[in-house]
Amino acid sequence: MKVGETATLKATVQPSDATNQTVAFSTSDAKLATVTPVQGKVTAVAVGEADITVTTEDGGKTAVCHVTITEAAGS
């Protein structure tokens, strides 16, 4: 991603018929990348690397997306 860009992550809970499909997104470093807790919309804030983690509400299962942020074009 480049500074200023956004992307939305999608988490799929398995099995698909699990009673609780609720997940929460979090970031390892909000100075580099922010994420909305429910929607999973990631915004690149500054150059660097961050991990976006999604955690299931029921069972505490996690998955991680590693994000590398580079300078915006023309910067």
All heavy atoms as TSV, in Angstrom:
chain	resi	resn	atom	element	x	y	z
A	1	MET	N	N	0.839	-1.178	0.000
A	1	MET	CA	C	0.000	0.000	0.000
A	1	MET	C	C	0.881	1.236	0.000
A	1	MET	O	O	2.014	1.191	0.464
A	1	MET	CB	C	-0.882	0.032	1.259
A	1	MET	CG	C	-1.898	-1.081	1.377
A	1	MET	SD	S	-2.912	-0.930	2.880
A	1	MET	CE	C	-3.958	0.433	2.428
A	2	LYS	N	N	0.325	2.321	-0.493
A	2	LYS	CA	C	1.021	3.604	-0.458
A	2	LYS	C	C	0.355	4.496	0.596
A	2	LYS	O	O	-0.831	4.344	0.874
A	2	LYS	CB	C	0.970	4.262	-1.820
A	2	LYS	CG	C	1.741	3.479	-2.887
A	2	LYS	CD	C	1.780	4.227	-4.189
A	2	LYS	CE	C	2.419	3.458	-5.320
A	2	LYS	NZ	N	3.584	2.707	-5.039
A	3	VAL	N	N	1.132	5.407	1.179
A	3	VAL	CA	C	0.599	6.323	2.179
A	3	VAL	C	C	-0.645	7.012	1.620
A	3	VAL	O	O	-0.638	7.498	0.490
A	3	VAL	CB	C	1.665	7.363	2.597
A	3	VAL	CG1	C	1.060	8.429	3.499
A	3	VAL	CG2	C	2.840	6.685	3.289
A	4	GLY	N	N	-1.721	7.012	2.393
A	4	GLY	CA	C	-2.975	7.634	1.977
A	4	GLY	C	C	-3.973	6.671	1.359
A	4	GLY	O	O	-5.164	6.984	1.274
A	5	GLU	N	N	-3.520	5.506	0.935
A	5	GLU	CA	C	-4.418	4.533	0.327
A	5	GLU	C	C	-5.233	3.804	1.394
A	5	GLU	O	O	-4.836	3.726	2.554
A	5	GLU	CB	C	-3.643	3.483	-0.476
A	5	GLU	CG	C	-3.082	3.980	-1.770
A	5	GLU	CD	C	-2.402	2.883	-2.580
A	5	GLU	OE1	O	-2.009	1.836	-2.013
A	5	GLU	OE2	O	-2.249	3.085	-3.780
A	6	THR	N	N	-6.369	3.269	0.950
A	6	THR	CA	C	-7.190	2.432	1.828
A	6	THR	C	C	-7.477	1.108	1.141
A	6	THR	O	O	-7.448	1.017	-0.092
A	6	THR	CB	C	-8.529	3.104	2.186
A	6	THR	OG1	O	-9.273	3.302	0.985
A	6	THR	CG2	C	-8.326	4.424	2.900
A	7	ALA	N	N	-7.728	0.095	1.945
A	7	ALA	CA	C	-8.128	-1.221	1.450
A	7	ALA	C	C	-9.015	-1.839	2.519
A	7	ALA	O	O	-8.848	-1.573	3.711
A	7	ALA	CB	C	-6.914	-2.092	1.195
A	8	THR	N	N	-9.964	-2.637	2.095
A	8	THR	CA	C	-10.850	-3.283	3.057
A	8	THR	C	C	-10.583	-4.784	3.066
A	8	THR	O	O	-10.616	-5.435	2.012
A	8	THR	CB	C	-12.325	-3.008	2.724
A	8	THR	OG1	O	-12.534	-1.586	2.717
A	8	THR	CG2	C	-13.246	-3.640	3.751
A	9	LEU	N	N	-10.286	-5.297	4.252
A	9	LEU	CA	C	-10.046	-6.721	4.424
A	9	LEU	C	C	-11.363	-7.426	4.694
A	9	LEU	O	O	-12.271	-6.851	5.300
A	9	LEU	CB	C	-9.090	-6.964	5.595
A	9	LEU	CG	C	-7.715	-6.322	5.482
A	9	LEU	CD1	C	-6.919	-6.577	6.753
A	9	LEU	CD2	C	-6.972	-6.878	4.278
A	10	LYS	N	N	-11.466	-8.667	4.251
A	10	LYS	CA	C	-12.661	-9.449	4.503
A	10	LYS	C	C	-12.247	-10.719	5.231
A	10	LYS	O	O	-11.352	-11.428	4.774
A	10	LYS	CB	C	-13.365	-9.803	3.201
A	10	LYS	CG	C	-14.630	-10.595	3.424
A	10	LYS	CD	C	-15.329	-10.944	2.145
A	10	LYS	CE	C	-16.569	-11.764	2.494
A	10	LYS	NZ	N	-17.175	-12.370	1.339
A	11	ALA	N	N	-12.895	-10.982	6.346
A	11	ALA	CA	C	-12.625	-12.202	7.105
A	11	ALA	C	C	-13.800	-13.156	6.932
A	11	ALA	O	O	-14.963	-12.740	6.982
A	11	ALA	CB	C	-12.441	-11.869	8.578
A	12	THR	N	N	-13.491	-14.420	6.712
A	12	THR	CA	C	-14.521	-15.439	6.573
A	12	THR	C	C	-14.394	-16.419	7.729
A	12	THR	O	O	-13.339	-17.014	7.921
A	12	THR	CB	C	-14.361	-16.193	5.235
A	12	THR	OG1	O	-14.379	-15.243	4.168
A	12	THR	CG2	C	-15.468	-17.196	5.038
A	13	VAL	N	N	-15.456	-16.547	8.503
A	13	VAL	CA	C	-15.468	-17.467	9.640
A	13	VAL	C	C	-15.907	-18.842	9.145
A	13	VAL	O	O	-16.881	-18.960	8.407
A	13	VAL	CB	C	-16.414	-16.954	10.743
A	13	VAL	CG1	C	-16.499	-17.952	11.891
A	13	VAL	CG2	C	-15.958	-15.592	11.245
A	14	GLN	N	N	-15.155	-19.858	9.542
A	14	GLN	CA	C	-15.493	-21.236	9.199
A	14	GLN	C	C	-15.799	-22.009	10.466
A	14	GLN	O	O	-15.139	-21.777	11.479
A	14	GLN	CB	C	-14.332	-21.903	8.450
A	14	GLN	CG	C	-14.063	-21.319	7.077
A	14	GLN	CD	C	-15.191	-21.589	6.100
A	14	GLN	OE1	O	-15.910	-22.589	6.188
A	14	GLN	NE2	N	-15.380	-20.683	5.161
A	15	PRO	N	N	-16.719	-22.906	10.501
A	15	PRO	CA	C	-17.591	-23.252	9.376
A	15	PRO	C	C	-18.578	-22.123	9.075
A	15	PRO	O	O	-18.854	-21.286	9.934
A	15	PRO	CB	C	-18.324	-24.506	9.863
A	15	PRO	CG	C	-18.353	-24.382	11.346
A	15	PRO	CD	C	-17.068	-23.667	11.708
A	16	SER	N	N	-19.082	-22.112	7.868
A	16	SER	CA	C	-19.957	-21.030	7.430
A	16	SER	C	C	-21.254	-20.958	8.227
A	16	SER	O	O	-21.903	-19.922	8.252
A	16	SER	CB	C	-20.264	-21.167	5.938
A	16	SER	OG	O	-20.872	-22.430	5.695
A	17	ASP	N	N	-21.611	-22.047	8.900
A	17	ASP	CA	C	-22.839	-22.042	9.709
A	17	ASP	C	C	-22.540	-21.815	11.200
A	17	ASP	O	O	-23.391	-22.068	12.054
A	17	ASP	CB	C	-23.637	-23.330	9.504
A	17	ASP	CG	C	-22.890	-24.573	9.976
A	17	ASP	OD1	O	-21.663	-24.497	10.225
A	17	ASP	OD2	O	-23.532	-25.639	10.080
A	18	ALA	N	N	-21.338	-21.319	11.515
A	18	ALA	CA	C	-21.004	-21.014	12.917
A	18	ALA	C	C	-22.021	-20.020	13.461
A	18	ALA	O	O	-22.408	-19.081	12.764
A	18	ALA	CB	C	-19.597	-20.444	13.014
A	19	THR	N	N	-22.447	-20.211	14.685
A	19	THR	CA	C	-23.478	-19.367	15.285
A	19	THR	C	C	-23.037	-17.921	15.391
A	19	THR	O	O	-23.807	-17.009	15.107
A	19	THR	CB	C	-23.819	-19.861	16.707
A	19	THR	OG1	O	-23.777	-21.277	16.726
A	19	THR	CG2	C	-25.205	-19.435	17.111
A	20	ASN	N	N	-21.775	-17.700	15.789
A	20	ASN	CA	C	-21.271	-16.338	15.973
A	20	ASN	C	C	-20.241	-16.032	14.879
A	20	ASN	O	O	-19.142	-16.564	14.887
A	20	ASN	CB	C	-20.647	-16.199	17.365
A	20	ASN	CG	C	-20.284	-14.766	17.687
A	20	ASN	OD1	O	-20.214	-13.914	16.814
A	20	ASN	ND2	N	-20.038	-14.499	18.954
A	21	GLN	N	N	-20.600	-15.164	13.945
A	21	GLN	CA	C	-19.735	-14.786	12.828
A	21	GLN	C	C	-18.994	-13.464	13.096
A	21	GLN	O	O	-18.324	-12.937	12.223
A	21	GLN	CB	C	-20.567	-14.637	11.549
A	21	GLN	CG	C	-21.232	-15.920	11.093
A	21	GLN	CD	C	-20.297	-16.796	10.287
A	21	GLN	OE1	O	-19.435	-16.316	9.571
A	21	GLN	NE2	N	-20.467	-18.089	10.405
A	22	THR	N	N	-19.107	-12.929	14.322
A	22	THR	CA	C	-18.548	-11.622	14.654
A	22	THR	C	C	-17.032	-11.678	14.781
A	22	THR	O	O	-16.479	-12.567	15.432
A	22	THR	CB	C	-19.154	-11.098	15.970
A	22	THR	OG1	O	-20.578	-11.086	15.839
A	22	THR	CG2	C	-18.661	-9.701	16.288
A	23	VAL	N	N	-16.360	-10.720	14.135
A	23	VAL	CA	C	-14.903	-10.595	14.218
A	23	VAL	C	C	-14.540	-9.140	14.535
A	23	VAL	O	O	-15.354	-8.237	14.342
A	23	VAL	CB	C	-14.199	-11.015	12.896
A	23	VAL	CG1	C	-14.455	-12.479	12.585
A	23	VAL	CG2	C	-14.629	-10.132	11.741
A	24	ALA	N	N	-13.306	-8.943	15.009
A	24	ALA	CA	C	-12.814	-7.594	15.287
A	24	ALA	C	C	-11.421	-7.451	14.707
A	24	ALA	O	O	-10.582	-8.353	14.850
A	24	ALA	CB	C	-12.792	-7.343	16.787
A	25	PHE	N	N	-11.172	-6.338	14.042
A	25	PHE	CA	C	-9.867	-6.051	13.448
A	25	PHE	C	C	-9.073	-5.127	14.362
A	25	PHE	O	O	-9.643	-4.247	15.010
A	25	PHE	CB	C	-10.038	-5.367	12.085
A	25	PHE	CG	C	-10.640	-6.252	11.017
A	25	PHE	CD1	C	-12.004	-6.326	10.847
A	25	PHE	CD2	C	-9.823	-7.000	10.187
A	25	PHE	CE1	C	-12.562	-7.134	9.868
A	25	PHE	CE2	C	-10.367	-7.813	9.196
A	25	PHE	CZ	C	-11.742	-7.881	9.041
A	26	SER	N	N	-7.750	-5.303	14.383
A	26	SER	CA	C	-6.877	-4.411	15.151
A	26	SER	C	C	-5.551	-4.263	14.415
A	26	SER	O	O	-5.212	-5.074	13.551
A	26	SER	CB	C	-6.644	-4.959	16.561
A	26	SER	OG	O	-6.015	-6.224	16.496
A	27	THR	N	N	-4.795	-3.226	14.753
A	27	THR	CA	C	-3.523	-2.959	14.111
A	27	THR	C	C	-2.385	-3.046	15.133
A	27	THR	O	O	-2.585	-2.756	16.310
A	27	THR	CB	C	-3.516	-1.565	13.439
A	27	THR	OG1	O	-2.253	-1.358	12.808
A	27	THR	CG2	C	-3.779	-0.448	14.419
A	28	SER	N	N	-1.217	-3.422	14.654
A	28	SER	CA	C	-0.054	-3.506	15.543
A	28	SER	C	C	0.576	-2.133	15.754
A	28	SER	O	O	1.298	-1.926	16.723
A	28	SER	CB	C	0.997	-4.466	14.974
A	28	SER	OG	O	1.489	-3.975	13.732
A	29	ASP	N	N	0.293	-1.174	14.849
A	29	ASP	CA	C	0.894	0.156	14.967
A	29	ASP	C	C	0.021	1.195	14.267
A	29	ASP	O	O	0.107	1.359	13.042
A	29	ASP	CB	C	2.300	0.156	14.373
A	29	ASP	CG	C	3.088	1.412	14.714
A	29	ASP	OD1	O	2.473	2.450	15.043
A	29	ASP	OD2	O	4.322	1.356	14.657
A	30	ALA	N	N	-0.814	1.884	15.028
A	30	ALA	CA	C	-1.743	2.871	14.465
A	30	ALA	C	C	-1.028	4.083	13.874
A	30	ALA	O	O	-1.627	4.860	13.139
A	30	ALA	CB	C	-2.744	3.314	15.524
A	31	LYS	N	N	0.270	4.269	14.181
A	31	LYS	CA	C	1.026	5.370	13.578
A	31	LYS	C	C	1.355	5.063	12.120
A	31	LYS	O	O	1.662	5.963	11.344
A	31	LYS	CB	C	2.315	5.619	14.352
A	31	LYS	CG	C	2.078	6.150	15.747
A	31	LYS	CD	C	3.369	6.331	16.500
A	31	LYS	CE	C	3.109	6.768	17.923
A	31	LYS	NZ	N	4.328	6.824	18.724
A	32	LEU	N	N	1.301	3.783	11.746
A	32	LEU	CA	C	1.612	3.369	10.376
A	32	LEU	C	C	0.366	2.994	9.587
A	32	LEU	O	O	0.247	3.341	8.407
A	32	LEU	CB	C	2.586	2.188	10.390
A	32	LEU	CG	C	3.926	2.452	11.078
A	32	LEU	CD1	C	4.763	1.176	11.094
A	32	LEU	CD2	C	4.673	3.577	10.402
A	33	ALA	N	N	-0.539	2.266	10.218
A	33	ALA	CA	C	-1.764	1.830	9.541
A	33	ALA	C	C	-2.888	1.755	10.558
A	33	ALA	O	O	-2.727	1.166	11.625
A	33	ALA	CB	C	-1.570	0.464	8.896
A	34	THR	N	N	-4.025	2.370	10.216
A	34	THR	CA	C	-5.197	2.278	11.069
A	34	THR	C	C	-6.163	1.281	10.447
A	34	THR	O	O	-6.095	0.995	9.247
A	34	THR	CB	C	-5.892	3.638	11.244
A	34	THR	OG1	O	-6.313	4.114	9.954
A	34	THR	CG2	C	-4.966	4.657	11.900
A	35	VAL	N	N	-7.070	0.758	11.265
A	35	VAL	CA	C	-8.088	-0.168	10.755
A	35	VAL	C	C	-9.368	0.036	11.553
A	35	VAL	O	O	-9.332	0.237	12.762
A	35	VAL	CB	C	-7.614	-1.645	10.820
A	35	VAL	CG1	C	-7.374	-2.098	12.246
A	35	VAL	CG2	C	-8.588	-2.570	10.105
A	36	THR	N	N	-10.500	0.016	10.850
A	36	THR	CA	C	-11.773	0.100	11.548
A	36	THR	C	C	-12.062	-1.267	12.159
A	36	THR	O	O	-11.891	-2.287	11.491
A	36	THR	CB	C	-12.912	0.520	10.598
A	36	THR	OG1	O	-12.962	-0.381	9.489
A	36	THR	CG2	C	-12.720	1.952	10.095
A	37	PRO	N	N	-12.453	-1.299	13.436
A	37	PRO	CA	C	-12.589	-2.580	14.143
A	37	PRO	C	C	-13.620	-3.537	13.559
A	37	PRO	O	O	-13.432	-4.741	13.605
A	37	PRO	CB	C	-13.001	-2.174	15.559
A	37	PRO	CG	C	-12.807	-0.712	15.658
A	37	PRO	CD	C	-12.722	-0.160	14.282
A	38	VAL	N	N	-14.700	-2.995	12.994
A	38	VAL	CA	C	-15.767	-3.859	12.488
A	38	VAL	C	C	-15.663	-4.071	10.978
A	38	VAL	O	O	-15.751	-5.190	10.482
A	38	VAL	CB	C	-17.153	-3.285	12.856
A	38	VAL	CG1	C	-18.272	-4.115	12.249
A	38	VAL	CG2	C	-17.294	-3.206	14.370
A	39	GLN	N	N	-15.434	-3.006	10.234
A	39	GLN	CA	C	-15.438	-3.090	8.767
A	39	GLN	C	C	-14.127	-3.615	8.192
A	39	GLN	O	O	-14.098	-4.094	7.060
A	39	GLN	CB	C	-15.738	-1.720	8.146
A	39	GLN	CG	C	-17.112	-1.172	8.480
A	39	GLN	CD	C	-17.151	-0.448	9.826
A	39	GLN	OE1	O	-16.141	-0.281	10.491
A	39	GLN	NE2	N	-18.331	-0.039	10.234
A	40	GLY	N	N	-13.016	-3.481	8.911
A	40	GLY	CA	C	-11.726	-3.944	8.399
A	40	GLY	C	C	-11.128	-3.028	7.352
A	40	GLY	O	O	-10.303	-3.448	6.543
A	41	LYS	N	N	-11.510	-1.738	7.361
A	41	LYS	CA	C	-10.965	-0.784	6.393
A	41	LYS	C	C	-9.613	-0.286	6.901
A	41	LYS	O	O	-9.525	0.361	7.939
A	41	LYS	CB	C	-11.917	0.391	6.195
A	41	LYS	CG	C	-11.421	1.387	5.159
A	41	LYS	CD	C	-12.415	2.514	4.974
A	41	LYS	CE	C	-11.907	3.531	3.984
A	41	LYS	NZ	N	-12.852	4.643	3.816
A	42	VAL	N	N	-8.567	-0.608	6.133
A	42	VAL	CA	C	-7.193	-0.250	6.497
A	42	VAL	C	C	-6.816	1.041	5.782
A	42	VAL	O	O	-7.056	1.181	4.579
A	42	VAL	CB	C	-6.210	-1.369	6.092
A	42	VAL	CG1	C	-4.780	-0.991	6.441
A	42	VAL	CG2	C	-6.598	-2.685	6.744
A	43	THR	N	N	-6.213	1.977	6.515
A	43	THR	CA	C	-5.703	3.216	5.935
A	43	THR	C	C	-4.209	3.284	6.199
A	43	THR	O	O	-3.771	3.174	7.345
A	43	THR	CB	C	-6.391	4.449	6.544
A	43	THR	OG1	O	-7.805	4.345	6.321
A	43	THR	CG2	C	-5.877	5.737	5.917
A	44	ALA	N	N	-3.423	3.436	5.132
A	44	ALA	CA	C	-1.970	3.575	5.254
A	44	ALA	C	C	-1.658	4.999	5.691
A	44	ALA	O	O	-2.017	5.950	5.008
A	44	ALA	CB	C	-1.300	3.262	3.922
A	45	VAL	N	N	-0.997	5.154	6.843
A	45	VAL	CA	C	-0.748	6.465	7.427
A	45	VAL	C	C	0.684	6.935	7.186
A	45	VAL	O	O	0.919	8.090	6.834
A	45	VAL	CB	C	-1.046	6.445	8.946
A	45	VAL	CG1	C	-0.741	7.787	9.583
A	45	VAL	CG2	C	-2.488	6.028	9.203
A	46	ALA	N	N	1.649	6.037	7.362
A	46	ALA	CA	C	3.063	6.406	7.222
A	46	ALA	C	C	3.848	5.211	6.715
A	46	ALA	O	O	3.399	4.066	6.804
A	46	ALA	CB	C	3.615	6.876	8.570
A	47	VAL	N	N	5.039	5.482	6.179
A	47	VAL	CA	C	5.908	4.435	5.633
A	47	VAL	C	C	6.352	3.483	6.745
A	47	VAL	O	O	6.746	3.922	7.828
A	47	VAL	CB	C	7.141	5.056	4.944
A	47	VAL	CG1	C	8.125	3.985	4.505
A	47	VAL	CG2	C	6.706	5.910	3.765
A	48	GLY	N	N	6.255	2.195	6.474
A	48	GLY	CA	C	6.682	1.177	7.429
A	48	GLY	C	C	5.908	-0.113	7.218
A	48	GLY	O	O	5.339	-0.337	6.153
A	49	GLU	N	N	5.905	-0.950	8.249
A	49	GLU	CA	C	5.197	-2.228	8.186
A	49	GLU	C	C	4.357	-2.408	9.438
A	49	GLU	O	O	4.777	-2.036	10.531
A	49	GLU	CB	C	6.197	-3.380	8.066
A	49	GLU	CG	C	7.008	-3.331	6.790
A	49	GLU	CD	C	7.965	-4.499	6.641
A	49	GLU	OE1	O	7.858	-5.471	7.425
A	49	GLU	OE2	O	8.811	-4.441	5.748
A	50	ALA	N	N	3.167	-2.967	9.253
A	50	ALA	CA	C	2.263	-3.220	10.379
A	50	ALA	C	C	1.521	-4.519	10.124
A	50	ALA	O	O	1.407	-4.979	8.988
A	50	ALA	CB	C	1.273	-2.071	10.540
A	51	ASP	N	N	1.030	-5.104	11.197
A	51	ASP	CA	C	0.203	-6.303	11.099
A	51	ASP	C	C	-1.224	-5.940	11.466
A	51	ASP	O	O	-1.476	-5.294	12.482
A	51	ASP	CB	C	0.700	-7.396	12.057
A	51	ASP	CG	C	2.020	-7.996	11.609
A	51	ASP	OD1	O	2.253	-8.090	10.388
A	51	ASP	OD2	O	2.820	-8.384	12.477
A	52	ILE	N	N	-2.157	-6.355	10.608
A	52	ILE	CA	C	-3.571	-6.198	10.894
A	52	ILE	C	C	-4.065	-7.578	11.313
A	52	ILE	O	O	-3.924	-8.545	10.577
A	52	ILE	CB	C	-4.359	-5.703	9.658
A	52	ILE	CG1	C	-3.732	-4.420	9.081
A	52	ILE	CG2	C	-5.830	-5.512	10.011
A	52	ILE	CD1	C	-3.689	-3.244	10.021
A	53	THR	N	N	-4.625	-7.648	12.517
A	53	THR	CA	C	-5.084	-8.925	13.060
A	53	THR	C	C	-6.604	-8.922	13.137
A	53	THR	O	O	-7.210	-7.938	13.543
A	53	THR	CB	C	-4.501	-9.149	14.474
A	53	THR	OG1	O	-3.076	-9.093	14.395
A	53	THR	CG2	C	-4.920	-10.493	15.046
A	54	VAL	N	N	-7.201	-10.036	12.733
A	54	VAL	CA	C	-8.639	-10.221	12.897
A	54	VAL	C	C	-8.819	-11.354	13.906
A	54	VAL	O	O	-8.135	-12.365	13.849
A	54	VAL	CB	C	-9.357	-10.516	11.563
A	54	VAL	CG1	C	-8.861	-11.790	10.915
A	54	VAL	CG2	C	-10.861	-10.550	11.741
A	55	THR	N	N	-9.727	-11.121	14.856
A	55	THR	CA	C	-9.977	-12.087	15.922
A	55	THR	C	C	-11.468	-12.396	15.987
A	55	THR	O	O	-12.292	-11.472	15.962
A	55	THR	CB	C	-9.519	-11.517	17.288
A	55	THR	OG1	O	-8.154	-11.123	17.190
A	55	THR	CG2	C	-9.674	-12.547	18.399
A	56	THR	N	N	-11.802	-13.682	16.067
A	56	THR	CA	C	-13.204	-14.048	16.203
A	56	THR	C	C	-13.664	-13.761	17.627
A	56	THR	O	O	-12.895	-13.916	18.575
A	56	THR	CB	C	-13.447	-15.546	15.897
A	56	THR	OG1	O	-12.695	-16.336	16.811
A	56	THR	CG2	C	-13.071	-15.889	14.464
A	57	GLU	N	N	-14.913	-13.324	17.734
A	57	GLU	CA	C	-15.469	-13.036	19.057
A	57	GLU	C	C	-15.677	-14.333	19.840
A	57	GLU	O	O	-15.456	-14.399	21.039
A	57	GLU	CB	C	-16.799	-12.300	18.898
A	57	GLU	CG	C	-17.429	-11.893	20.216
A	57	GLU	CD	C	-18.713	-11.120	20.014
A	57	GLU	OE1	O	-19.765	-11.760	19.803
A	57	GLU	OE2	O	-18.649	-9.883	20.048
A	58	ASP	N	N	-16.080	-15.363	19.130
A	58	ASP	CA	C	-16.373	-16.651	19.752
A	58	ASP	C	C	-15.224	-17.620	19.472
A	58	ASP	O	O	-15.073	-18.089	18.356
A	58	ASP	CB	C	-17.681	-17.207	19.186
A	58	ASP	CG	C	-18.144	-18.462	19.893
A	58	ASP	OD1	O	-17.774	-18.659	21.065
A	58	ASP	OD2	O	-18.883	-19.240	19.260
A	59	GLY	N	N	-14.374	-17.850	20.447
A	59	GLY	CA	C	-13.292	-18.813	20.269
A	59	GLY	C	C	-11.926	-18.175	20.162
A	59	GLY	O	O	-10.913	-18.852	20.272
A	60	GLY	N	N	-11.860	-16.871	19.923
A	60	GLY	CA	C	-10.580	-16.173	19.896
A	60	GLY	C	C	-9.616	-16.643	18.828
A	60	GLY	O	O	-8.404	-16.562	18.992
A	61	LYS	N	N	-10.101	-17.131	17.707
A	61	LYS	CA	C	-9.224	-17.523	16.598
A	61	LYS	C	C	-8.737	-16.254	15.897
A	61	LYS	O	O	-9.463	-15.263	15.811
A	61	LYS	CB	C	-9.965	-18.412	15.589
A	61	LYS	CG	C	-10.557	-19.655	16.200
A	61	LYS	CD	C	-9.498	-20.602	16.681
A	61	LYS	CE	C	-10.144	-21.872	17.214
A	61	LYS	NZ	N	-9.230	-22.682	17.986
A	62	THR	N	N	-7.493	-16.287	15.395
A	62	THR	CA	C	-6.934	-15.095	14.758
A	62	THR	C	C	-6.325	-15.403	13.401
A	62	THR	O	O	-5.963	-16.539	13.107
A	62	THR	CB	C	-5.842	-14.451	15.634
A	62	THR	OG1	O	-4.787	-15.392	15.802
A	62	THR	CG2	C	-6.372	-14.032	16.990
A	63	ALA	N	N	-6.215	-14.354	12.610
A	63	ALA	CA	C	-5.479	-14.381	11.350
A	63	ALA	C	C	-4.803	-13.024	11.224
A	63	ALA	O	O	-5.301	-12.023	11.740
A	63	ALA	CB	C	-6.414	-14.628	10.168
A	64	VAL	N	N	-3.645	-13.003	10.556
A	64	VAL	CA	C	-2.866	-11.766	10.448
A	64	VAL	C	C	-2.596	-11.451	8.981
A	64	VAL	O	O	-2.260	-12.333	8.192
A	64	VAL	CB	C	-1.525	-11.900	11.210
A	64	VAL	CG1	C	-0.682	-10.644	11.041
A	64	VAL	CG2	C	-1.772	-12.178	12.683
A	65	CYS	N	N	-2.732	-10.169	8.642
A	65	CYS	CA	C	-2.370	-9.662	7.322
A	65	CYS	C	C	-1.229	-8.670	7.531
A	65	CYS	O	O	-1.389	-7.652	8.224
A	65	CYS	CB	C	-3.558	-8.972	6.668
A	65	CYS	SG	S	-3.179	-8.233	5.067
A	66	HIS	N	N	-0.059	-8.965	6.946
A	66	HIS	CA	C	1.099	-8.079	7.073
A	66	HIS	C	C	1.010	-7.027	5.969
A	66	HIS	O	O	0.830	-7.364	4.803
A	66	HIS	CB	C	2.393	-8.890	6.948
A	66	HIS	CG	C	3.625	-8.073	7.187
A	66	HIS	ND1	N	4.018	-7.680	8.454
A	66	HIS	CD2	C	4.524	-7.542	6.338
A	66	HIS	CE1	C	5.114	-6.972	8.358
A	66	HIS	NE2	N	5.428	-6.862	7.077
A	67	VAL	N	N	1.128	-5.770	6.363
A	67	VAL	CA	C	0.990	-4.652	5.419
A	67	VAL	C	C	2.308	-3.891	5.338
A	67	VAL	O	O	2.875	-3.518	6.364
A	67	VAL	CB	C	-0.130	-3.691	5.875
A	67	VAL	CG1	C	-0.273	-2.528	4.922
A	67	VAL	CG2	C	-1.451	-4.428	6.019
A	68	THR	N	N	2.790	-3.679	4.120
A	68	THR	CA	C	3.972	-2.844	3.894
A	68	THR	C	C	3.501	-1.557	3.241
A	68	THR	O	O	2.821	-1.582	2.217
A	68	THR	CB	C	4.983	-3.563	2.979
A	68	THR	OG1	O	5.374	-4.790	3.611
A	68	THR	CG2	C	6.205	-2.708	2.738
A	69	ILE	N	N	3.880	-0.422	3.852
A	69	ILE	CA	C	3.437	0.881	3.373
A	69	ILE	C	C	4.624	1.641	2.795
A	69	ILE	O	O	5.663	1.744	3.439
A	69	ILE	CB	C	2.791	1.686	4.505
A	69	ILE	CG1	C	1.615	0.887	5.096
A	69	ILE	CG2	C	2.311	3.039	4.020
A	69	ILE	CD1	C	1.574	0.874	6.567
A	70	THR	N	N	4.463	2.122	1.570
A	70	THR	CA	C	5.509	2.860	0.881
A	70	THR	C	C	5.052	4.305	0.634
A	70	THR	O	O	3.883	4.628	0.818
A	70	THR	CB	C	5.869	2.190	-0.457
A	70	THR	OG1	O	4.681	2.117	-1.263
A	70	THR	CG2	C	6.411	0.784	-0.241
A	71	GLU	N	N	5.994	5.139	0.198
A	71	GLU	CA	C	5.680	6.538	-0.101
A	71	GLU	C	C	4.606	6.622	-1.190
A	71	GLU	O	O	4.601	5.818	-2.112
A	71	GLU	CB	C	6.932	7.271	-0.597
A	71	GLU	CG	C	7.931	7.591	0.479
A	71	GLU	CD	C	7.487	8.693	1.434
A	71	GLU	OE1	O	6.600	9.504	1.070
A	71	GLU	OE2	O	8.008	8.721	2.557
A	72	ALA	N	N	3.759	7.613	-1.062
A	72	ALA	CA	C	2.767	7.871	-2.092
A	72	ALA	C	C	3.478	8.382	-3.347
A	72	ALA	O	O	4.560	8.969	-3.264
A	72	ALA	CB	C	1.761	8.897	-1.604
A	73	ALA	N	N	2.900	8.153	-4.492
A	73	ALA	CA	C	3.476	8.625	-5.751
A	73	ALA	C	C	3.658	10.132	-5.705
A	73	ALA	O	O	2.780	10.860	-5.238
A	73	ALA	CB	C	2.580	8.230	-6.911
A	74	GLY	N	N	4.801	10.612	-6.121
A	74	GLY	CA	C	5.066	12.034	-6.147
A	74	GLY	C	C	5.529	12.618	-4.828
A	74	GLY	O	O	5.668	13.823	-4.692
A	75	SER	N	N	5.764	11.752	-3.839
A	75	SER	CA	C	6.204	12.248	-2.535
A	75	SER	C	C	7.704	12.369	-2.475
A	75	SER	O	O	8.441	11.674	-3.085
A	75	SER	CB	C	5.770	11.305	-1.419
A	75	SER	OG	O	4.364	11.320	-1.332
